[in-house]
């Protein structure tokens, strides 16, 4: 459930999107992303995530520190009540400076213009520097205008000990929660006509939910306050089991449907060529 720059196997994926009013940053969405990666490429590899925001910087990435199991704690909260998924609906410049920084086991490149990433790869340490197909970056440029692209580079040794990615941003549409879920593990652009296998959890939250909504999440008492400020009190979620195949695309739900607790309204969103 992601796009990689080289051959790889990803399993046990957990994605989280929460809508909240942060006391400092205002109305934001928080994205969490974690999986088990097996790099099948000859050298370094990278995950690519398209994020529905126009501005993203290193300060938007939140360290989970000693609490690297935050997404697993959300899964544990909803595992008892999550139902099997069915009936998913369909929805159909000049290069900017690329920001390059280290976060956990990744060297991350952030770009508003995806085609600018190639020139910035020389800033990635050689042991994490992947081969990147220009056609893959052109796919992002053509299909995700106004998005920020995150290229998370890793090597074979680092992949197994990665903590979850957790970041916040001002969303393009505050009232629609969307998580990147396009799938291609070959280094090439995803096939938008394909049905792809799934093995992951989709978790959602909102701080405007009524009393009794969702399932409370149990966090450790010594969690850092800065991390806790970005995490939900309660979540809802759905497990997409191994053996299922879904049309290639992202997951999205309106805030109104999420408030109503209607996860049957989760849709698969496919990008369109601009």
C-alpha positions in Angstrom: 0.0 0.0 0.0 2.6 2.5 -1.1 4.8 3.4 -4.0 8.5 2.5 -3.9 11.5 3.5 -6.1 12.6 -0.2 -6.4 11.3 -3.6 -5.9 10.0 -4.2 -2.3 7.5 -6.0 -0.2 5.4 -4.1 2.3 3.1 -5.8 4.8 1.1 -5.0 7.9 0.6 -1.4 6.8 -1.1 1.0 9.3 -2.3 4.4 8.1 -3.9 7.0 10.3 -5.5 10.4 9.5 -6.9 12.7 12.2 -8.6 16.0 12.0 -8.0 18.3 14.9 -7.8 21.9 16.1 -4.3 22.3 17.5 -3.8 25.0 20.1 -0.8 26.4 18.2 -1.3 25.4 14.5 -5.0 25.7 14.2 -7.1 23.3 12.1 -4.7 20.5 10.9 -4.7 16.9 9.7 -2.3 14.5 11.2 -1.0 11.5 9.2 0.5 8.4 10.6 2.2 5.7 8.4 3.9 2.4 9.3 4.6 -0.9 7.7 7.1 -3.8 7.6 9.4 -3.3 4.6 11.5 -5.9 2.8 13.8 -4.3 0.3 14.1 -6.5 -2.8 16.1 -4.0 -4.8 19.9 -4.5 -5.3 20.6 -1.2 -3.5 18.8 1.5 -1.4 15.1 2.1 -1.8 12.5 4.7 -0.9 8.8 5.1 -0.2 6.9 7.9 -1.9 4.0 9.6 -0.2 1.8 12.3 -1.8 0.4 14.6 0.9 -2.6 16.9 0.3 -1.0 20.1 1.5 0.9 22.9 -0.2 3.4 23.5 2.5 5.5 20.9 4.4 8.8 21.4 6.2 10.9 19.3 8.5 9.2 20.9 11.5 5.9 19.2 10.5 7.4 15.7 11.2 6.8 14.6 14.8 9.2 12.3 16.6 7.5 9.4 18.4 10.6 9.0 20.5 10.2 6.0 22.9 6.6 5.6 22.0 7.1 3.9 18.7 4.0 1.8 19.0 1.4 4.6 18.9 -0.2 3.3 15.7 -0.3 -0.2 17.1 -2.1 1.1 20.2 -4.7 2.7 17.9 -5.2 -0.7 16.1 -5.5 -2.4 19.5 -8.2 0.0 20.4 -10.4 -0.7 17.4 -9.5 -4.3 16.7 -12.4 -5.6 18.7 -15.0 -3.6 16.8 -13.6 -3.3 13.2 -15.7 -4.9 10.6 -14.6 -6.4 7.3 -14.6 -3.9 4.4 -17.0 -4.1 1.5 -18.9 -1.9 -0.9 -16.1 0.6 -1.3 -17.2 3.4 -3.7 -15.2 5.2 -6.4 -14.2 8.9 -6.8 -13.0 9.6 -9.6 6.0 25.9 -12.9 9.4 26.3 -12.1 11.0 23.6 -9.9 11.0 24.5 -6.1 13.8 23.9 -3.7 13.8 20.4 -2.3 14.2 20.1 1.4 16.4 17.2 2.5 16.7 16.1 6.1 17.0 13.0 8.3 14.0 11.6 10.3 14.4 8.4 12.2 15.9 5.9 9.8 14.9 7.9 6.7 16.5 10.6 4.7 13.5 12.5 3.5 13.1 14.7 0.5 10.2 17.1 0.4 9.2 18.7 -2.9 6.3 20.8 -4.2 7.6 20.0 -7.7 8.3 16.2 -8.0 10.6 16.5 -11.0 13.0 18.6 -8.9 13.8 15.5 -6.7 16.3 14.0 -9.1 18.7 16.8 -8.8 18.5 16.7 -5.0 19.3 13.0 -4.7 23.0 13.8 -4.5 22.3 15.2 -1.0 21.2 11.7 0.1 23.9 9.6 1.7 25.1 6.9 -0.8 23.9 4.0 1.4 20.3 5.4 1.2 20.4 6.9 -2.3 17.8 5.1 -4.5 17.6 4.9 -8.2 14.6 6.9 -9.2 12.7 6.6 -12.5 12.0 10.1 -14.0 8.7 8.7 -15.3 7.6 8.0 -11.7 8.2 11.6 -10.7 6.5 12.8 -13.8 3.4 10.7 -12.8 3.3 12.6 -9.5 3.7 16.0 -11.2 0.9 15.2 -13.7 -1.6 13.7 -11.1 -1.0 15.5 -7.8 -0.9 19.3 -8.4 -0.8 21.3 -5.2 0.4 18.3 -3.2 3.8 17.9 -1.5 5.7 14.8 -2.3 7.8 13.0 0.4 10.5 10.6 -0.7 11.6 8.6 2.3 14.9 6.9 1.6 16.1 3.9 3.5 18.7 1.1 3.2 18.3 -2.6 3.9 19.5 -2.5 7.5 17.3 0.5 8.5 14.0 -0.8 7.0 13.3 -3.3 9.8 13.7 -0.9 12.7 11.7 2.1 11.4 9.4 3.9 13.7 6.1 5.2 12.4 6.1 8.4 10.3 3.9 11.0 12.0 3.4 14.4 10.5 0.9 17.3 10.5 -0.1 19.8 7.9 -2.7 22.3 6.8 -4.9 20.2 4.4 -6.1 21.2 1.0 -9.6 20.3 2.1 -10.1 20.3 5.9 -13.4 18.5 5.6 -12.1 15.4 3.7 -9.6 13.0 5.3 -7.4 11.3 2.7 -4.5 8.8 3.2 -2.1 7.9 0.4 -2.6 4.3 -0.6 -1.6 4.1 -4.3 0.3 0.9 -4.8 3.4 0.1 -6.9 6.5 -1.8 -5.7 8.4 -2.0 -9.0 9.9 1.5 -9.2 7.5 2.4 -12.0 4.3 4.6 -12.0 1.3 2.8 -10.5 -1.2 1.0 -12.8 -4.4 2.9 -12.2 -6.5 0.2 -13.9 -5.1 -2.6 -11.6 -6.7 -4.3 -8.6 -4.1 -4.5 -5.9 -3.7 -6.8 -2.8 -4.1 -5.3 0.6 -3.0 -6.1 4.1 -3.5 -3.0 6.3 -5.4 -1.0 8.8 -7.0 2.4 8.0 -7.5 4.5 11.2 -9.4 7.8 11.5 -10.2 10.4 14.2 -11.7 13.8 14.7 -11.6 16.0 17.8 -15.2 17.2 17.0 -16.7 13.7 17.6 -19.6 13.4 20.0 -19.4 11.6 23.4 -19.2 7.8 22.9 -17.8 8.1 19.4 -15.1 5.5 18.5 -12.9 3.6 20.8 -10.5 5.2 23.4 -6.8 4.8 22.8 -4.6 3.7 25.7 -1.3 5.7 25.8 1.6 5.3 28.2 1.6 7.7 31.1 5.1 9.0 30.5 4.4 10.0 26.8 5.9 13.3 25.9 3.4 16.2 25.9 4.4 17.4 22.5 3.7 14.0 20.9 0.4 13.6 22.9 -0.8 16.9 21.5 -1.0 15.4 18.0 -2.7 12.1 18.9 -6.4 11.3 19.2 -8.3 10.4 22.3 -10.5 7.9 20.3 -10.3 6.4 16.9 -12.3 4.4 14.4 -10.8 1.9 12.0 -11.2 -0.8 9.5 -9.0 -3.8 8.6 -8.5 -4.7 5.0 -7.4 -8.3 5.1 -4.8 -10.3 3.2 -6.5 -12.0 0.3 -8.6 -8.9 -0.7 -7.8 -6.9 -3.8 -9.1 -3.4 -4.3 -8.9 -0.9 -7.2 -5.7 1.0 -7.0 -6.1 4.4 -5.3 -6.1 6.4 -2.1 -8.6 6.1 0.8 -10.9 9.1 1.6 -13.9 9.9 3.7 -15.8 13.2 4.4 -15.6 14.7 7.9 -19.4 14.5 8.0 -19.5 10.8 7.4 -16.6 10.3 9.9 -18.6 12.2 12.6 -21.5 9.9 11.9 -19.3 6.9 12.3 -20.2 5.5 8.9 -17.0 3.8 7.7 -19.0 2.3 4.8 -18.6 5.7 3.3 -14.8 5.3 2.9 -14.1 5.6 -0.8 -11.2 4.7 -3.1 -10.0 7.9 -4.7 -8.2 7.7 -8.0 -6.0 10.6 -9.3 -6.8 12.3 -12.6 -4.3 13.7 -15.1 -4.2 17.5 -14.9 
